[in-house]
Amino acid sequence: MALGNGYLGMRGCPEEGGPNVENSTLINGFYETHPILYGEEAYGFAKTGQTICNVTDTKTIKLFVDDEPFWLPHGNLLRYDRRLNMRAGTLDREILWETPAGKQVLITSRRLVSFPERHVAAVSYCVTLLNAEAHLVISSEMSAEQPTILTDTNDPRQTRLAVDRVLHPYSHYGNDRRIVLCHGTERSRLTLACAIDHEIETSCKYTHQLTHKEDFGQVAFVVEARPDCPVHLSKYMVYHTTHTASVEELCGRAEWTMDRIVGQGFAALLAAQRQYLDDFWHRSDVRVSDIWPEFVRRTTVEIQQATRFNLFHILQASARAEDTGVAAKGLTGQGYEGHYFWDTEIYLLPFLIYTSPRIAKNLLTFRYNTLPMARERARELGHRGAMFPWRTINGQEASAYYAAGTAQYHINADIMYALRKYVLATGDEEFLERCGAEMLVETARLWTDLGFYSPRQGGKFCINAVTGPDEYNTVVNNNAYTNLMARENLRYAVRTVHALRATKPEAYAALVHKTALVDAEVDAWTRAADSMFVPYDEALGIIPQDDDFLDDEPWDFENTPEDRYPLLLFYHPLDIYRKQVIKQADVVLALFLLGDAYSEDEKRRNFEFYDPLTTGDSSLSSCVEAIVAAQCGNMEKATEYALAALLMDLDDIGGNVKSGCHIASMGGTWMVCAYGFGGLRDYDGVLSFCPRRIPEMTGLLRFPLTYRGQVLEVDIGTETVEYTLREGESLVIHHEGEEVRLTRDQPKAFRQVRKW
């Protein structure tokens, strides 16, 4: 039930302030730092942790009827309806409460966090007495008092919050129905200004009282309510943050925004929100109808709603994330401390690139803006080039456990993989020249510095002591995923540098000036890529996950109770590391991302080998396994894993949704639909489709794709697939290897769907 816009997020806590597990209001990129304490220090360990802050809460509206408080757990509710409205972008609630005195009170509310107005949230709150008169008090409150949140310190997925004060008071003032509170953090030196204002509409007599102090503000409306006479309160909430502006300037910004929003009114905010969502669904909606086999035991309505739920939360996590990344939990909770991971580039950006390329560009720009810190981190680790952080908010490494954090060098290649996908799908060569090429040079430098030519591997280029996506096998030699993705990174860097030198001499000169690039480096990248060692086992016909994986003792799955998962919460890391067990897709992920290099038979052999060893202890695994299973024709497995990804949060499959939604898994849901069941392939920027169906599937799958400013709609039925150029002049795609040309004059094409 959380709402957000990528900058500001509010948990779905009731207006009364509870009950709740976590009553968070979060701002993306607003964090406090703290020293990371180690039992034993070592050179190069991350020193400073970063934790997203629970900022000033403005959601609270308390109701008193004849001096009796309305509190959900104790109230006699004759009617209760609460809905996340994904078309309007609101959280709606309707309650009919009967007081102990027999008075019936209708309470309706509609809350929104605005997409068009980045700094704004609002709530429309209406109270109507149905069968009697009563004295009402509607208390609209704001509070910066931070409750201590106790977390399970044995669960690394949970937030470790500082127990001391986070928000320090700088200023507070009020006038009429408006209050402004200003606070700041001590160590990160970030400042927050928060304002609330109100409008009230009623024919009943009322007065209001205003109170404010350092950490609290209240506007209380005292109403003499009559039957069937609504009391309608509109509450406006504004948040502004800075690390440079003065307190006076920041409070002024909040008031400027508030003046404009109050002048427009709640109806205008609601209309603009609906318009924004209409545009989003037009570009992004995935329609499903009876495409799931009978054994799924879910209705089409449930599947459709869950699909849209996932897409809606991706939007809420990313839409206005304009100078930040996207946290693993978005702005739905404080899990993982609000950190950004590789999740963004591998699991979210495919959806955003093909539906909201502007947002994708913003997220890649954030990575570019942190390049100076990535260079500094590489030097700290003893490398040339740049090393992007495994987990971060401000661009500095915040992972306290190097084996499953810093050692995941593959994040460099993941970011460059996403860069290439973005440039090929959008044609944004200007971004590649201005930002991307510099990142490519620095990441390529790191790979050639990290690896070496091993005589024991026939002179092949090897990369040792790294961790791949699978965090149950850490600090290994020649992790296949890492080597394969590093090779792609190196080759893309070489192609980009050669292209700039040949066709954009000014851009090439600027790149050389910024990076001190020399020709010999580019030759070294080519040699390393061509000589990259990729493990292969002839007997099994598979790619070993790393040099030693096949020599490990298999995990005893048969005697591992179901309640002992995820393994990381019940077994010592060394017990896990020395066994043949996988937390999440690793080699299988490489087969998906680099799928054009592997045949269907190769994918099948690897999938069948690794699938029984994969615990699914990571929310990032199910979607990838579903895609590769679908590409191999194993539709039963594909459906099983697709359902797990789809319902990761609605069914609380991981048991930790209380800490926030799994935004990357939600992005994976879209990938399952497009790349798995939809048969999308986009290797080298060429859109091709190999849709498949099985006899049990009787419905359709429909989704749009934005490609180089044009919009293609793919509509897969039981026998045929319809391709429609919805916007644009001309587009060439491929169906089962056949070229298909769509134009404004001939925008549709029909082709047969092959059965498994």
Residue pairs with C-beta under 8 A, 6 or more apart in sequence:
1 11
1 12
1 82
1 84
1 91
2 9
2 10
2 11
2 12
2 313
2 316
2 330
2 331
2 332
2 333
2 660
2 661
3 9
3 10
3 12
3 89
3 90
3 91
3 111
3 112
3 113
3 121
3 316
4 10
4 26
4 113
4 316
4 317
4 330
4 331
4 332
5 113
5 114
5 115
5 118
5 316
5 319
5 320
6 28
6 315
6 316
6 317
6 318
6 319
6 320
6 321
6 322
6 326
6 331
6 359
7 27
7 28
7 118
7 119
7 320
7 321
7 322
7 324
8 25
8 26
8 27
8 28
8 113
8 118
8 119
8 120
8 121
8 239
8 320
8 331
9 24
9 25
9 26
9 27
9 28
9 113
9 316
9 330
9 331
9 332
10 24
10 25
10 26
10 59
10 111
10 113
10 121
10 331
11 20
11 22
11 23
11 24
11 25
11 332
11 333
12 84
12 91
13 20
13 23
13 59
14 20
14 72
14 93
15 59
15 60
15 61
15 62
15 93
15 109
15 111
15 123
15 125
16 60
16 61
16 62
16 63
16 69
16 70
16 71
16 72
17 23
17 57
17 59
17 60
17 62
17 141
18 71
18 72
19 72
19 73
21 658
22 149
22 333
22 334
22 658
22 659
23 57
23 59
23 147
24 54
24 333
24 334
25 54
25 55
25 56
25 57
25 58
25 59
26 52
26 53
26 54
26 55
26 331
26 334
26 338
27 53
27 55
27 192
27 239
27 241
27 331
28 321
28 324
28 326
28 327
28 331
28 338
29 241
29 323
29 324
29 393
29 394
30 52
30 53
30 55
30 185
30 190
30 192
30 241
31 50
31 51
31 52
31 53
31 185
31 188
31 190
31 338
31 393
31 394
32 50
32 51
32 53
32 162
32 166
32 185
32 186
32 187
32 188
32 190
33 48
33 49
33 50
33 51
33 187
33 188
34 48
34 49
34 51
34 162
34 187
35 47
35 48
35 49
36 45
36 46
36 47
36 48
36 49
36 398
36 400
38 45
38 400
44 380
44 381
44 382
44 402
44 406
45 400
45 402
46 396
46 397
46 398
46 399
46 400
46 402
46 405
46 406
48 396
48 398
49 160
49 337
49 398
49 400
50 188
50 337
50 338
50 339
50 392
50 393
50 394
50 396
50 398
51 159
51 160
51 161
51 162
51 334
51 337
51 338
52 159
52 327
52 334
52 337
52 338
52 393
53 166
53 167
53 185
54 146
54 147
54 149
54 166
54 334
55 144
55 167
55 183
55 192
55 194
55 239
56 142
56 143
56 144
56 167
56 181
56 183
56 192
56 194
56 239
57 142
57 143
57 144
58 121
58 141
58 142
58 194
58 196
58 235
58 237
59 111
59 121
59 123
59 237
60 139
60 140
60 141
60 142
60 143
61 109
61 123
61 125
61 138
61 139
61 140
61 141
61 233
61 235
62 69
62 70
62 137
62 138
62 139
62 141
63 69
63 70
63 105
63 107
63 127
63 136
63 137
63 138
63 139
64 70
64 136
64 137
64 138
64 139
65 99
65 103
65 105
65 134
65 135
65 136
66 99
66 101
66 103
66 134
66 135
67 135
67 137
68 99
68 100
68 101
70 97
70 105
70 107
75 95
75 97
76 97
76 98
76 99
76 100
77 95
77 96
77 97
77 98
78 96
78 97
78 98
78 104
79 94
79 95
79 96
80 94
80 95
80 96
81 92
81 93
81 94
81 95
82 91
82 92
82 93
82 94
83 91
83 92
83 93
84 91
84 309
84 312
85 91
85 92
86 277
86 308
86 309
86 312
87 274
87 277
87 278
87 281
88 112
88 270
88 273
88 274
88 277
89 112
89 115
89 273
89 274
89 276
89 277
90 110
90 111
90 112
90 270
90 273
91 110
91 111
91 112
92 108
92 109
92 110
92 111
93 107
93 108
93 109
93 110
94 106
94 107
94 108
95 106
95 107
95 108
96 104
96 105
96 106
96 107
96 130
97 104
97 105
97 106
97 107
98 104
98 105
99 105
102 131
102 132
103 129
103 131
103 132
103 134
104 129
104 130
104 131
104 132
105 127
105 128
105 129
105 130
105 134
106 126
106 127
106 128
106 129
106 130
107 125
107 126
107 127
108 125
108 126
109 123
109 124
109 125
109 126
110 123
110 124
110 270
111 121
111 122
111 123
111 124
112 121
112 122
112 123
112 269
112 270
112 273
113 120
113 121
113 316
114 120
114 121
114 122
114 269
114 272
114 273
115 272
115 273
115 276
115 277
115 315
115 319
115 320
116 272
116 273
116 275
116 276
117 257
117 261
117 269
117 272
118 320
118 322
119 238
119 239
119 240
119 254
119 257
120 236
120 237
120 238
120 257
120 261
120 269
121 236
121 237
121 238
121 239
122 234
122 235
122 236
122 237
122 261
122 266
122 269
123 234
123 235
123 237
124 232
124 233
124 234
124 266
124 270
125 138
125 232
125 233
125 234
125 235
126 230
126 231
126 232
126 233
127 136
127 138
127 225
127 230
127 231
127 233
128 228
128 229
128 230
128 231
129 136
129 225
129 226
129 227
129 228
129 229
130 227
130 228
131 227
132 227
133 224
133 225
133 226
133 227
134 225
135 222
135 223
135 224
135 225
136 221
136 222
136 223
136 224
136 225
136 231
137 220
137 221
137 222
137 223
138 220
138 221
138 223
138 231
138 233
139 218
139 219
139 220
139 221
140 196
140 198
140 218
140 219
140 220
140 221
140 233
140 235
141 216
141 217
141 218
142 179
142 181
142 194
142 196
142 216
142 217
142 218
142 237
143 215
143 216
143 217
144 167
144 169
144 181
144 183
144 194
144 214
144 215
144 216
145 215
145 216
146 165
146 166
146 167
148 161
148 163
149 159
149 161
149 334
151 158
151 159
151 160
151 161
152 158
153 160
154 569
155 569
155 656
156 401
156 568
157 335
157 336
157 656
157 659
158 335
158 656
158 659
159 334
159 335
159 336
159 337
159 338
159 659
160 337
161 334
166 185
167 183
167 184
167 185
167 192
167 215
168 183
168 184
168 185
168 186
169 181
169 182
169 183
169 214
169 215
170 182
170 183
170 184
170 191
170 247
171 180
171 181
171 182
171 247
171 251
172 179
172 180
172 181
172 182
172 212
172 213
172 214
172 217
173 179
173 180
173 212
174 180
174 210
174 211
174 212
174 217
175 210
176 210
177 197
177 198
177 199
177 208
177 210
177 219
178 195
178 196
178 197
178 198
178 255
178 258
179 195
179 196
179 197
179 210
179 212
179 217
179 218
179 219
180 193
180 194
180 195
180 251
180 254
180 255
181 193
181 194
181 195
181 212
181 214
181 215
181 217
182 191
182 192
182 193
182 194
182 247
182 250
182 251
183 191
183 192
183 194
183 215
184 190
184 191
184 192
184 247
185 191
188 243
188 394
189 243
190 241
190 242
190 243
191 241
191 242
191 243
191 245
191 247
191 250
192 239
192 240
192 241
192 250
193 239
193 240
193 241
193 247
193 250
193 251
193 253
193 254
194 237
194 238
194 239
194 240
194 254
195 237
195 238
195 251
195 254
195 255
195 257
195 258
196 217
196 219
196 235
196 236
196 237
196 238
197 235
197 236
197 258
197 262
198 208
198 219
198 221
198 233
198 234
198 235
198 236
199 233
199 234
199 236
199 262
199 265
199 266
200 206
200 208
200 221
200 231
200 232
200 233
200 234
201 230
201 232
201 234
202 223
202 229
202 230
202 231
202 232
203 229
204 223
204 224
204 225
204 226
204 229
204 231
205 223
205 224
206 221
206 222
206 223
206 224
206 231
207 221
207 222
208 219
208 220
208 221
208 222
209 218
209 219
209 220
209 222
210 218
210 219
211 217
211 218
211 219
211 220
212 218
221 231
221 233
223 231
225 231
234 265
234 266
236 258
236 261
236 262
236 266
238 254
238 257
238 258
238 261
239 254
240 250
240 253
240 254
240 257
241 250
242 249
242 250
245 253
261 269
280 315
280 356
282 704
283 355
283 356
283 704
283 706
283 711
284 311
284 315
284 351
284 355
284 356
284 704
285 308
285 311
285 703
285 704
286 307
286 308
286 311
286 670
286 673
286 674
286 701
286 702
286 703
287 304
287 700
287 701
287 702
287 703
288 300
288 303
288 304
288 307
288 673
288 699
288 700
288 701
289 300
289 304
289 699
289 700
289 701
290 300
290 697
290 698
290 699
290 700
291 677
291 697
291 699
291 700
291 701
292 298
292 300
292 303
292 639
292 643
292 697
293 635
293 636
293 639
293 694
293 696
293 697
294 696
295 636
295 639
296 303
296 639
296 643
298 643
300 699
303 646
306 646
306 647
306 650
307 646
307 669
307 673
309 649
309 650
310 646
310 649
310 665
310 666
310 669
310 670
311 351
311 666
311 669
311 670
313 330
313 332
313 649
313 661
313 663
313 666
314 348
314 351
314 352
314 663
314 666
314 667
314 670
315 356
316 330
316 331
316 332
317 326
317 327
317 330
317 331
317 332
317 348
317 663
318 326
318 330
318 348
318 352
318 356
318 359
318 363
319 356
319 359
321 359
321 362
321 363
321 366
322 362
323 362
323 366
323 369
324 340
324 366
324 393
325 340
325 344
325 363
325 366
325 367
325 392
325 393
326 340
326 343
326 344
326 348
326 363
326 663
327 336
327 338
327 339
327 340
327 393
327 663
328 335
328 336
328 339
328 340
328 341
328 343
328 660
328 662
328 663
328 664
329 335
329 336
329 338
329 659
329 660
329 661
329 662
329 663
330 660
330 661
330 663
332 660
332 661
332 663
333 658
333 659
333 660
333 661
334 659
334 660
335 656
335 659
335 660
336 391
336 659
336 660
337 391
337 393
337 398
338 393
339 391
339 392
339 393
339 398
340 391
340 392
340 393
341 390
341 391
341 411
341 664
342 390
342 408
342 410
342 411
342 414
342 415
342 469
343 620
343 663
343 664
343 667
344 363
344 418
344 664
345 363
345 367
345 414
345 415
345 417
345 418
346 414
346 417
346 418
346 589
346 593
346 664
347 620
347 623
347 664
347 665
347 667
347 668
347 671
348 363
348 663
348 664
348 667
349 360
349 363
349 364
349 418
349 421
349 422
349 667
350 421
350 667
350 670
350 671
350 674
350 675
351 667
351 670
351 671
352 359
352 360
352 363
353 360
353 418
353 421
353 422
353 425
353 426
354 425
354 674
354 705
354 706
354 707
355 704
355 705
355 706
356 706
357 422
357 425
357 426
357 428
357 706
360 418
360 422
360 426
361 422
361 426
361 428
361 431
364 415
364 418
364 419
364 422
364 431
364 435
364 436
365 431
365 435
367 388
367 415
367 439
368 435
368 436
368 438
368 439
369 395
370 388
370 389
370 392
370 395
371 386
371 438
371 439
371 442
373 389
373 394
373 395
373 396
374 386
374 387
374 388
374 389
374 395
374 442
375 385
375 386
375 442
377 386
377 387
377 388
377 389
377 396
377 397
378 384
378 385
378 386
378 387
378 442
378 446
381 387
381 406
383 446
383 449
383 450
384 445
384 446
384 448
384 449
385 441
385 442
385 443
385 444
385 445
385 446
385 447
385 449
386 412
386 439
386 442
386 443
386 445
386 446
387 406
387 409
387 412
387 446
388 411
388 412
388 415
388 443
389 395
389 396
389 397
389 398
389 399
389 411
390 397
390 399
390 405
390 406
390 408
390 411
391 397
391 398
391 399
391 405
392 398
397 405
397 406
399 405
399 406
403 467
403 474
403 475
403 573
404 467
404 471
404 474
407 465
407 466
407 467
407 474
407 475
408 466
408 467
408 468
408 469
409 446
409 450
409 463
409 466
409 467
409 482
409 486
410 466
410 468
410 469
410 479
410 481
410 482
410 485
410 486
412 443
412 446
412 447
412 486
412 489
413 443
413 447
413 482
413 485
413 486
413 488
413 489
414 485
415 439
415 443
416 439
416 440
416 443
416 488
416 489
416 492
416 493
417 485
417 488
417 489
417 593
419 432
419 436
419 439
419 440
419 492
420 488
420 492
421 682
422 428
422 431
423 429
423 431
423 432
423 436
424 682
424 684
424 685
425 682
425 685
425 706
425 707
425 708
426 708
426 709
427 708
427 709
432 496
433 500
433 504
433 507
433 511
434 507
436 496
437 496
437 497
437 500
437 507
437 511
438 511
438 514
438 515
440 489
440 492
440 493
440 496
440 497
441 493
441 497
441 511
441 515
441 517
441 521
442 515
443 489
443 493
444 489
444 490
444 493
444 494
444 521
444 525
445 521
447 463
447 486
447 489
447 490
447 525
447 528
448 490
448 521
448 524
448 525
448 528
450 463
450 466
451 461
451 462
451 463
451 464
451 486
451 528
452 461
452 462
452 464
453 459
453 460
453 461
453 462
453 531
454 460
454 461
454 462
454 533
457 533
459 531
460 531
460 532
460 533
461 527
461 528
461 529
461 531
461 532
461 533
462 477
462 478
462 483
462 533
463 477
463 478
463 479
463 482
463 483
463 486
463 533
464 477
464 478
465 475
465 476
465 477
466 475
466 476
466 477
466 479
466 482
467 473
467 474
467 475
467 476
467 479
468 476
468 479
468 480
468 481
468 482
468 545
468 546
468 586
469 481
469 584
469 585
469 586
469 589
469 620
470 545
470 582
470 583
470 584
470 585
470 586
471 568
471 583
471 584
471 618
472 567
472 568
472 576
472 577
472 579
472 581
472 582
472 583
472 615
472 617
473 479
473 545
473 546
473 549
473 577
473 582
473 586
474 573
474 577
476 545
476 546
476 547
476 548
476 549
477 546
477 547
477 548
478 533
478 534
478 535
478 546
478 547
479 545
479 546
479 586
480 534
480 535
480 543
480 544
480 545
480 546
480 586
480 587
480 590
481 545
481 586
481 587
481 589
481 590
483 532
483 533
483 534
484 532
484 534
484 590
484 594
485 590
485 593
485 594
486 532
487 529
487 532
487 534
488 594
490 525
490 526
490 528
490 529
490 532
491 525
491 526
491 529
493 522
493 525
494 522
494 525
494 526
494 529
497 508
497 511
497 517
497 522
498 522
500 507
500 508
500 511
501 508
511 517
534 543
535 543
535 544
535 546
535 547
536 542
536 543
536 544
537 543
537 544
537 550
540 550
540 605
540 609
541 602
541 605
542 587
542 605
542 606
542 609
542 610
543 587
543 590
543 606
544 550
544 587
545 582
545 586
545 587
545 610
549 580
550 580
552 578
552 579
552 580
553 578
553 579
553 580
554 579
554 580
554 581
554 613
555 579
555 580
555 581
555 613
557 581
557 612
560 567
564 570
564 571
565 615
565 617
566 583
566 615
566 617
566 654
567 576
567 581
567 583
567 615
567 617
568 576
568 583
568 617
580 613
581 613
581 615
582 610
582 613
582 614
582 615
583 614
583 615
583 617
583 618
583 621
584 614
584 616
584 617
584 618
584 620
584 621
584 624
585 592
585 610
585 614
585 620
585 621
585 624
585 625
585 628
586 610
587 606
587 610
588 606
588 607
588 610
588 611
588 614
588 624
588 625
588 628
589 624
591 598
591 602
591 603
591 606
591 607
591 628
592 624
592 627
592 628
592 631
592 675
595 603
595 631
595 681
595 683
596 681
596 683
596 684
600 631
600 632
600 633
603 628
603 631
603 632
604 632
604 633
604 634
607 625
607 628
607 629
607 632
607 634
611 625
611 629
611 637
614 621
614 625
616 622
616 625
616 644
619 645
619 648
619 653
619 654
619 662
619 664
619 665
620 664
620 665
620 668
622 641
622 642
622 644
622 645
622 648
622 665
622 668
623 641
623 642
623 645
623 665
623 667
623 668
623 669
623 671
623 672
624 668
625 637
625 641
626 637
626 638
626 639
626 640
626 641
626 642
626 644
626 645
626 672
626 676
627 638
627 671
627 672
627 675
627 676
629 635
629 637
629 638
629 641
629 676
630 638
630 642
630 672
630 676
630 677
630 692
631 676
633 692
633 756
635 692
635 694
635 756
638 672
638 676
638 677
641 672
642 669
642 672
642 676
642 677
644 653
645 665
645 668
645 669
645 672
646 669
646 672
647 653
648 654
648 657
648 662
648 665
648 666
649 657
649 661
649 662
649 665
649 666
654 662
673 701
673 703
674 680
674 703
674 705
675 681
677 691
677 692
677 701
677 716
678 689
678 691
678 701
678 703
678 714
678 716
679 689
679 690
679 691
679 692
679 716
680 687
680 688
680 689
680 705
680 714
681 687
681 688
681 689
681 690
682 688
686 734
687 705
687 707
687 712
687 731
687 733
687 734
688 733
688 734
688 735
688 737
689 714
689 721
689 723
689 733
689 734
689 735
689 736
690 735
690 736
690 754
691 701
691 714
691 716
691 721
691 753
691 754
692 753
692 754
692 755
692 756
693 716
693 718
693 753
693 754
693 755
693 756
694 755
694 756
695 755
697 718
698 718
699 718
700 715
700 716
700 717
700 718
701 714
701 715
701 716
702 713
702 714
702 715
702 716
703 713
703 714
704 711
704 712
704 713
704 714
704 726
705 711
705 712
705 713
705 714
706 712
707 731
709 728
710 725
710 727
710 728
710 729
710 731
711 725
711 726
711 727
711 728
712 723
712 724
712 725
712 726
712 731
712 733
712 742
713 722
713 723
713 724
713 726
714 721
714 722
714 723
715 721
715 722
715 723
715 724
716 753
717 753
718 753
719 752
719 753
720 750
720 751
720 752
720 753
721 735
721 750
721 751
721 752
721 753
722 748
722 749
722 750
723 733
723 735
723 740
723 742
723 748
723 749
723 750
723 751
724 742
724 747
724 748
725 731
725 742
725 743
725 744
725 747
725 748
726 747
728 744
729 743
729 744
730 741
730 742
730 743
730 744
731 741
731 742
731 743
732 739
732 740
732 741
732 742
733 739
733 740
733 742
734 740
735 749
735 751
736 751
736 754
738 751
740 749
740 751
742 748
742 749
